[in-house]
Amino acid sequence: MSLAIRGRKLSLAWLKPPPVPPDGNMSLYDHLRELRYRLVFSVVAIVVGMIACGFFYNQLFAVLMWPLTQATEQLAISHPGLDIEPVTNQAAEPFMLFIKVIGICGLVLTTPIWVYQLWAFVRPGLLQNEKKWAYIFVGSATPLFLAGVVSGYVVMPKGIEVLLGFTVEGVGITNQIQINDLMSLLVRVMLVFGISYLIPLVMLILNLVGVLKAQHLSKFRPFIIFGAFVFSAVATPSTDPISMVALALPLTILMLIVEAIARVHDKRKAAKGDDPLANDKVLQELNAQDEKERAEREAKELESTPSKESVSDALGLSGSDKS
């Protein structure tokens, strides 16, 4: 594909991904070309999504302001003397706020596109039997990521309420909430929740391809649950216990579900005697090549190593000399 600008042809062929060979082996340069294509395609898709969301900025801004509005209404009941005032104090903040709102909305809107591009980038390096599980990842990653984003959005009002509830009443303190900072906090919480919901899916894919066994998940279950709470405490930007628990509990439940599915999968695989890598032609060819090289190497070592008889003869210790 090429464009003509002032009589000069501008080729866009460099944006195309390199052809993938049947065995999936690609050079470093081809991998970089593939990465460039996937990144450019994803960024362009997100930018187009942001432009589309820009036409509905007022409605989207009202939706993203719902956590603060909901928290303010609840605080008006539990803390009647609390004064909350949303403000912006710089000339550039309204524009930055506009970019953040359409940015997070464009990212969420185009989730299926950039998730597919992620899968398409790692697909050439997968074995034949592993590729079918990649479809499961793509089909499950989008709803899980969106579920995490929605969970972070829903839990934010309670987190804001808890944090602002520590304000001392009756001393004339006004909580001036910087809308730009609040939106940044909301974006981080939603993204952390969304990405965290993908962790159990990655563990399940590792089990399906034979890398992670169910017995390992069962053995380290207490550490996994403890790690989920520690991760939630560190990852949630709002630092309130409500957000931490709201992330840790679903994450723990998803981990337990993954462990149950992995146990069933391992039992079925053991009953059938299936090896997920046994029927992969590429792996078989690599194994055969390794065996051939190992046999040739051993043969060369045997040829280069003198036998015991020759060593004895060289030292004059043969049986005939002794007699």
C-alpha positions in Angstrom: 0.0 0.0 0.0 1.3 3.4 -0.9 0.2 7.1 -0.9 1.2 9.7 -3.4 2.2 13.1 -1.8 3.3 15.8 -4.2 4.3 13.1 -6.8 6.2 11.1 -4.2 5.1 7.7 -3.2 4.9 7.1 0.5 4.9 3.4 1.2 3.1 2.0 4.3 4.3 -1.5 3.8 6.6 -1.2 6.8 3.5 -1.2 9.0 2.5 -4.7 7.8 3.5 -7.6 10.1 6.2 -9.9 8.7 4.9 -13.3 7.3 5.0 -16.0 10.0 6.7 -19.2 8.9 4.8 -22.5 9.5 7.1 -23.5 12.3 6.8 -20.1 14.0 10.5 -19.5 14.1 11.2 -15.8 13.5 14.3 -13.7 13.6 14.7 -10.9 16.2 14.2 -8.3 13.4 10.9 -9.9 12.4 9.8 -10.0 16.1 10.5 -6.3 16.4 8.5 -5.6 13.2 5.7 -7.7 14.6 5.8 -5.8 17.9 5.8 -2.5 16.0 2.8 -3.4 14.0 0.8 -4.6 17.0 1.6 -1.6 19.0 0.8 0.9 16.2 -2.5 -1.0 15.5 -3.5 -1.0 19.2 -2.6 2.7 19.6 -4.5 3.7 16.5 -7.5 1.8 17.7 -7.4 3.4 21.1 -7.0 6.8 19.6 -10.0 6.2 17.4 -12.0 5.0 20.4 -10.9 8.2 22.3 -12.2 10.4 19.4 -15.5 8.6 19.4 -15.8 9.0 23.2 -15.0 12.7 22.8 -18.4 13.3 21.2 -20.0 12.0 24.5 -17.6 13.7 26.9 -20.3 15.4 29.1 -22.2 12.1 29.5 -19.0 10.2 30.2 -17.8 12.8 32.7 -21.1 12.5 34.6 -20.7 8.7 34.7 -17.1 8.9 36.0 -18.1 11.5 38.6 -20.7 9.2 40.0 -18.4 7.7 42.7 -17.8 11.2 44.2 -21.4 12.1 43.9 -22.5 8.9 45.6 -19.9 9.3 48.3 -21.0 12.9 48.9 -24.6 11.8 49.3 -23.7 9.1 51.8 -21.4 11.5 53.8 -24.2 14.1 53.9 -26.2 11.5 56.0 -23.4 10.1 58.1 -21.4 13.4 58.5 -23.9 16.3 58.1 -21.2 18.9 59.0 -18.7 17.7 56.3 -18.1 20.2 53.5 -17.0 18.8 50.2 -16.2 21.0 47.2 -15.0 19.7 43.8 -12.5 22.2 42.3 -9.9 22.8 39.6 -7.2 25.3 40.3 -5.2 25.5 37.0 -6.0 26.7 33.5 -4.8 23.4 31.9 -6.7 21.1 34.2 -10.0 21.1 32.2 -8.2 20.0 29.1 -6.2 17.3 31.0 -9.4 16.1 32.6 -10.9 15.8 29.1 -7.9 13.7 27.9 -8.1 11.4 31.0 -11.9 10.8 30.6 -11.8 10.0 26.9 -8.6 8.1 27.5 -10.0 5.6 30.0 -13.2 5.3 28.1 -11.4 4.7 24.8 -9.2 2.1 26.4 -12.2 0.2 27.8 -14.1 0.6 24.6 -11.3 -1.0 22.5 -10.5 -3.8 24.9 -11.3 -6.6 22.5 -9.0 -5.1 19.9 -5.8 -4.6 21.9 -6.3 -8.0 23.7 -6.5 -9.7 20.4 -3.3 -7.9 19.3 -1.6 -9.1 22.4 -2.6 -12.7 21.6 -1.6 -12.2 17.9 1.9 -11.2 19.0 2.6 -14.2 21.1 0.8 -16.7 18.8 3.8 -17.5 16.5 5.8 -18.7 19.5 3.1 -21.1 20.7 3.2 -24.8 20.0 0.4 -26.3 17.9 -1.5 -27.7 20.9 -1.1 -24.4 22.9 -2.7 -22.2 20.2 -6.2 -23.5 21.0 -5.8 -22.3 24.6 -4.9 -18.8 23.3 -8.5 -18.5 21.9 -9.7 -19.3 25.4 -7.5 -16.5 26.7 -8.8 -14.0 24.2 -12.4 -15.0 24.7 -12.1 -14.8 28.5 -9.7 -11.9 29.0 -12.1 -9.2 27.6 -15.0 -10.0 30.0 -12.7 -10.5 32.9 -10.9 -7.2 32.3 -14.2 -5.4 31.9 -15.5 -7.0 35.1 -12.5 -5.8 37.0 -12.9 -2.3 35.6 -16.6 -2.3 36.7 -15.7 -3.6 40.1 -13.1 -0.9 40.7 -15.7 1.7 39.5 -18.4 0.3 41.9 -16.1 0.1 44.9 -14.8 3.7 44.6 -17.7 5.5 46.3 -17.2 3.5 49.5 -13.4 4.1 49.3 -13.9 7.9 49.0 -16.5 7.8 51.8 -14.1 6.0 54.1 -11.2 8.4 53.3 -13.2 11.6 53.7 -14.9 10.3 56.8 -11.7 10.9 58.8 -12.2 14.7 58.4 -12.6 16.5 61.7 -16.0 18.2 61.8 -16.9 21.5 63.4 -13.5 23.2 62.8 -14.3 24.9 59.5 -12.4 22.4 57.3 -13.5 22.3 53.6 -12.5 19.3 51.6 -11.5 20.7 48.2 -11.4 17.7 45.9 -9.2 18.2 42.9 -11.2 16.7 40.1 -8.1 16.0 38.0 -6.5 14.1 40.9 -9.7 12.3 41.7 -10.0 11.2 38.0 -6.4 9.9 38.1 -7.1 7.9 41.2 -10.3 6.5 39.6 -8.4 5.5 36.4 -5.6 3.8 38.4 -8.1 1.8 40.6 -10.1 0.7 37.5 -7.0 -0.4 35.7 -5.5 -2.2 38.7 -8.8 -4.1 39.2 -9.0 -4.9 35.5 -5.5 -6.2 35.2 -5.7 -8.1 38.5 -8.7 -10.1 37.2 -6.5 -11.4 34.4 -4.0 -13.1 36.8 -6.1 -16.2 37.5 -6.7 -16.6 33.8 -3.0 -16.6 33.1 -2.5 -19.3 35.8 -5.3 -21.4 34.2 -3.7 -21.1 30.8 -0.4 -22.2 32.3 -2.1 -25.3 33.7 -3.9 -26.1 30.4 -0.6 -26.1 28.5 1.0 -28.3 31.2 3.3 -25.8 32.8 1.5 -25.4 36.2 0.1 -28.4 38.0 -3.0 -28.4 40.2 -1.1 -30.0 43.0 1.2 -27.0 43.1 -1.8 -24.7 43.4 -3.2 -26.8 46.2 0.2 -27.0 48.0 0.7 -23.2 47.9 -2.9 -22.3 48.4 -2.4 -20.5 51.8 0.5 -18.5 50.3 -1.6 -17.6 47.2 -4.5 -16.3 49.4 -2.1 -14.4 51.6 -0.4 -13.0 48.5 -3.7 -11.9 47.0 -4.4 -9.8 50.1 -0.8 -8.4 50.1 -1.0 -7.6 46.4 -4.4 -5.9 46.9 -3.1 -3.8 49.7 -0.1 -2.7 47.7 -1.8 -2.3 44.3 -4.9 -0.3 45.3 -4.0 3.4 45.0 -6.7 4.6 47.3 -5.1 2.8 50.3 -8.4 2.3 52.0 -9.3 -1.2 53.5 -12.6 -1.3 51.5 -10.9 -1.3 48.1 -8.3 -3.8 49.3 -10.9 -6.3 50.5 -13.0 -5.6 47.4 -10.0 -6.6 45.2 -8.6 -9.4 47.4 -11.9 -11.4 47.8 -12.8 -11.8 44.1 -9.1 -12.5 43.3 -9.1 -15.2 46.0 -12.3 -16.7 44.7 -11.0 -16.7 41.1 -7.8 -18.4 42.3 -9.9 -21.1 44.0 -12.0 -21.6 40.9 -8.8 -21.9 38.8 -7.5 -24.5 41.2 -10.7 -26.6 40.9 -10.7 -26.4 37.1 -7.0 -27.3 37.1 -7.6 -30.3 39.3 -10.3 -31.6 37.0 -8.2 -31.0 33.9 -5.2 -32.8 35.4 -7.3 -35.8 36.4 -8.8 -36.1 32.9 -5.3 -35.8 31.4 -4.0 -38.5 33.7 -6.9 -40.8 32.9 -6.4 -40.5 29.2 -2.7 -40.6 29.4 -2.5 -37.4 27.2 0.6 -35.4 27.0 -0.3 -31.8 25.7 3.0 -31.7 23.9 3.1 -35.3 22.5 1.3 -34.5 19.2 3.1 -31.3 18.5 5.0 -31.8 15.2 7.4 -28.9 15.7 8.4 -30.2 19.2 8.8 -33.7 17.8 11.2 -32.5 15.1 13.2 -30.5 17.6 13.4 -33.5 19.9 14.5 -35.7 17.0 17.2 -33.2 16.0 18.4 -33.0 19.6 18.6 -36.8 19.9 20.5 -37.0 16.6 23.0 -34.3 17.7 23.5 -36.0 21.0 24.2 -39.4 19.4 26.7 -37.8 17.0 28.4 -36.1 19.9 28.7 -39.3 21.9 30.0 -41.1 18.9 32.8 -38.5 18.4 33.6 -38.7 22.1 34.0 -42.5 21.9 36.2 -42.2 18.8 38.5 -39.6 20.5 38.8 -41.6 23.8 41.4 -44.3 23.8 40.3 -47.8 24.9 41.6 -49.5 28.0 43.6 -52.0 25.9 45.4 -49.3 24.0 46.3 -47.5 27.2 47.7 -50.8 28.7 49.7 -51.5 25.6 51.1 -48.0 25.6 52.3 -48.4 29.3 53.6 -51.9 28.7 51.2 -53.4 31.2 49.5 -55.9 28.9 49.0 -59.4 30.1 51.5 -60.9 27.7 54.3 -58.6 29.0 53.5 -59.6 32.6 53.9 -63.2 31.9 
